[in-house]
Amino acid sequence: MTPTLAKSTLPWIVAVALFMEQLDTTIVNTAVPAMAENLGVAPLSLKAVVASYILSLAVGIPVSGWMADHFGTRRVFATAVAVFTFSSVLCGLAQNLPMLVAGRILQGMGAAMMMPVGRLAIIRTFPKGELLRAMNFVIVPALIGPLLGPTAGGLIVHWLSWRYIFFVNVPVGLVALWLAYRHMPDYRGDAPRPLDVVGLALFGSGAALLSWLLEVFGEHTLDATSGVLLLSLSLGLFAAYAWHAREIAHPLLRLTLFRVRTFRVSVVGGFITRLGVGGMPFLLPLLYQVGLGMPAWQSGLLMMPVAAAAIAMKFIAPGMLARYGYRRVLIVNTVMIGIVVCLFATAGPHTPVALIVVLALAMGFFNSLQYTSMNSMAYADIDAADSSMASTIASSMQQMSMSFGLACGSLIAGAYLGGLPQTDQAAVTTALHHAFLTVGGLTMLSSLSFWSLRPRDGESVSRGTAQIPV
C-alpha cells in the first residue's frame, strides 16, 4: 500500500470502528428496562451487562500495544472488529442474562483492541506535522456516538425489539472489517518485547476493580466502608504495579514515559479535566427530562447540537493550535468549558429552547477543541519506537477517566438531592443546578494542570516542526 493511499483511507477505517464502539457503549443503557422485561429479570440485575463490558475494556486495553507489536496492526485491528461484530450478534441472540453477560465480555475484549491499535496505526502513518488533522478527523465519531446512542436506542426500543440495538453493529462492523483487510497498514514493533504477565495481573486487576467500583458508586449501591476498602485495594494493586514496573526491563506499561512533559500533561491533565465534563452526558438528559419535563426523544434531539458543533470545530482546531499553541488554547478552553457548564444552571422550565441550543453548541465546540488538543499533544515528543506504549497508556487512562467522570457527576447530583424523591421536579432541578455549578468550578480549576506547559510545547504537531519561532 502506498503512503498516500494509507493516509487517505486509514482515518476512515479507524473512525468507522470508533463510531461503532462509542455508539454501542451508550445505546445499551436506553434498552435496559425492555431487556429486563424480555429476559424475566429485575432491571438492576442488568447492571452486570454494563459492568462486564467496562471490566473487559479495563483489562484488555493494557495488552493491546503488546499484541500490535507482535502480530501487526492490521491483523489485531481486523480481529478486534470481527470479535466485536460477532459478539454483538451473540448479545442480540441471548436468551438469558448469563448469555448476555458473556457476549458483553467478549464484546469488551474486541473494543479494548480497536481504539488503541487504530490510534497506533494513525501515529505511525502520519508524520507529526500531519498528525493533528488526522486525529482531529478520527475523534469526531467519539463525540457523535454517545450523542446518537440514547436517541437511537429509544427509537429502536419503541418501534422494534431491544435485540436490534446489538444488530445495528453488524453492517457497520462488516464495512470496517472490509476496509481494514484492504487498506489497513500493517505495522509491527521493531523489537517485540516479552509479555509482562505479572504486570498484566497487577494493573489489570487494579483497573478492573476501580472501573467496577466507579460504576457501582455511580448507582449508589455500595456502603461507604466496603467502598473505601475496595478503593484501597485497587490503589494498592496500582502501587504494586508501579514498584514492579521499575524492577523489570520490559514492563506492560512503561511509566517512564511520564517524564516527557507533553505526554504527562496531556494524559494527567486530560484525566483531571474529564472529572468535570465527564458527567455531563449523564446530567444533561436528567435536566431535560426530569427538570424540564421533556420526553426522551426531545431530550435526545437537544443533544444533537453538541455533535454539530463538534464537527464544525474539526475544521477550526488545527488553525487555532497553530496560531496560539497548546498551552494557551488548553488553559483558556478549559476555563470556557467550565463557564458553559455553569451556565446550564440557569436553564429552567421557562428557559427558551433556543438558549439551551446555544449552550449545547458552545459545549460541543469547546469539548471538541479540548479533546483534539489533549489527544494530539500526547504524541508531540514521543519517539516512534515508543508510540505503541504511549497509545496503550493514553487509552487506559482515558477509559478510567470516563468512568470516573460519570461517577463523579452522579455522586455530586445525588449529594445535592439528598433524601428527596427523584420524582420531585423542583428538587431535582435545584440539585442539578448546584451540580452544574460544582462541576463547572472543578473544570475551571483543572485548567491549572496545563500551566506547566511551555509556549512552544507541541509545535512538532501543531505547526509541523518544533523549530518555527513564535
FITORPA-777319 format. One record per residue (C-alpha): x, y, z. Coordinates in steps of 0.5 Angstrom, whole numbers, plus 500, padded with zeros to 3 digits. Example, Ala and Ser with C-alpha at 12.3 -4.5 7.8 and 13.67 -1.06 7.14 Angstrom:
2
525491516/527498514/
//
This chain:
470
500500500/503507498/503512504/499517500/493511500/494509507/494517509/487518505/484511508/486510515/483516518/476513516/478506518/479508525/473513525/468508523/471503528/471508534/464510532/461503533/465502539/462509542/455508540/455501543/457504549/451509550/446506546/445500551/443504557/437506554/434499553/435496560/428496562/426493556/432488556/430486563/423485562/424481556/429476560/425476566/430479571/430486575/433492572/438492577/441485575/443488568/448492572/452487570/451488563/454495563/460493568/462487565/464491559/467496563/471491566/474488559/476494557/480496563/483489563/484489555/487496554/494495557/496489553/493492546/500495545/504489546/499485541/500490536/508490536/508482536/502481531/502487527/497493527/492490521/491483524/490485531/485491529/481487524/481481529/478486534/473489529/471482528/470480535/466486537/462485531/461477532/460478540/454484538/451478534/451474541/449479545/443480540/441473541/442472548/436468551/438469559/442474563/449470563/449469556/448477555/454478560/458473557/457477550/459483553/465481556/467478549/465485546/469489551/475485549/474487542/473494544/479494548/484493542/480497537/482504539/489503542/491500536/487504531/491510534/497507534/497506526/495513526/501515530/506511525/503513519/502521519/509525521/508529527/506535522/500532520/498528526/493534529/489534523/489526522/487525530/482531529/478527524/478521528/476524534/469526532/466520532/468519539/464525540/458524536/457516538/455518545/450523543/447519538/446513543/441515547/436517542/438512537/437507543/430510545/427510538/429502537/426500543/420504542/419501535/423495535/426489539/432491544/436486540/436491534/441495539/446490538/445488531/446495529/453494530/453488524/453493518/458498521/463492523/463489516/464495513/470497518/473490517/473490510/476497510/481494515/483488511/484492504/487499507/490498514/497499514/501493518/506496523/510491528/515493534/522494532/524489538/518486540/518485548/516479552/509480555/509482563/505477566/506480573/505487571/498485567/495481573/497487578/495493573/489489570/486487577/487494579/484498573/478493573/477494581/477501580/473501574/467497577/468501584/466507580/461504576/458502583/459509586/455512581/449508582/450509590/449501591/455500596/456502603/462507605/466502609/466497603/468502598/474505602/476498603/476496595/479503593/485502598/486495595/485498588/490503589/495498593/495494586/497500582/502502587/505494587/505495579/509502580/514498584/514492579/515496573/521499576/525493577/524489570/527491563/520491559/514493564/507492561/506500561/513504562/512509567/518513565/514516559/511521564/518524564/516527558/513534559/508534554/505527555/505527562/501534562/496531556/495525560/494527567/491534565/486530561/484526567/483531571/479535566/474529565/473529572/468535571/466535564/465527564/459528568/455532563/453526559/449524565/447530568/444534562/439528560/437529567/436536567/432536560/427530562/426531570/428538571/425541565/419535564/421534556/420527553/426522552/426524544/426531545/432531550/436527545/435532540/437537545/444533545/445534537/447541537/453539541/455534536/454539530/459544534/464538535/464537527/465545526/471545531/474540527/476545521/478550526/482547531/489546527/489553526/488555533/493551535/498553530/497560532/496560539/500554542/497548546/499552553/494558551/489554548/488549553/488554559/483558556/479553553/479549560/476555563/471557558/468549558/467551566/464557565/459554560/458548565/456553570/451557565/447551565/445552572/441558569/436553565/429552568/422550566/421557563/428558559/427559552/430552548/434557543/438559549/439552551/441550544/446556544/449553551/449546547/453549541/458552546/459546550/460542543/465547541/470547547/469540548/472538541/477543542/479540548/480533546/483535540/488539543/490534549/490527545/494530539/499534544/501527548/505525542/509531540/515529544/514521543/519517539/517513534/519507538/515509544/509510540/506503542/507504549/504511549/498510546/497504551/498508557/494514554/488509552/488506559/488513563/482515558/478509560/479510567/478518567/471517563/468512569/471517574/468523571/461519570/461517577/463524580/457527576/453522579/455523586/455531586/448531584/446526589/449529594/445536593/439532592/440529599/434524601/429528597/425524592/427524585/420525583/420532586/422536580/423542583/428539588/432535582/432542578/435545584/440539585/442539578/443547578/448546584/452540581/453544574/456550579/460545582/462541576/464548572/468550578/472544578/473544571/476551571/480549577/483543572/486549568/492549573/494543570/496546564/500552567/506547567/507547559/511552556/509556550/513552544/511545547/507541542/510545536/512539532/505537532/501544531/506547526/509541523/516543527/519545533/524550531/519555528/519561532/513564536/
//
